[in-house]
């Protein structure tokens, strides 16, 4: 068969590297609550869930990691925009995306890096929107907001929803 007769995709990287990424990012997710002092919940619930996610990324275990990490960071006293929370957001998002891709592939398969371009761009877009929202929340007063600020926030949320719908249709 010649190169013009079929699709030539070239070589990829082993798909098990996605599971290595899951372990590395999951390890970072485990470190955030540990740093804040939530040792029992982290070690008893979060660490086994990360290991289960690397073994079976299409299972409910990744959802358990996301929820457990959020709860462990939320129960610790502190400002809502503290560094631990801001670090955890992209880590959990990257963990979620990597588990989704790894769950759709056999562990013995090959991943072509070009196939990861669209998810990477979506990840960056979501993180950019998230950073803008964090900056907006950071400059807002802590007390009651004026109706104008609340109206702008509602329009912004509608805009984010519109972008999400548009991204789903562009595929």
Buried (B, 14 or more C-beta within 10 A) or exposed (E): EEEEEEEEEEEBEEBBEBBEBBBBBBBBBBBBBBBBEBEEBBEEBBBEBBBBBBEBBEBEBBEBBBBBBBBBBEEBEEEEEBEBBBBBBBBBBBBBBBBBBBBEBEEEEBBEEEEBEEEEEEBEEBBEBBEEBBEEEEEEEEEEEEEEEEEEBEEBEEEBEEEEEEEEEEE
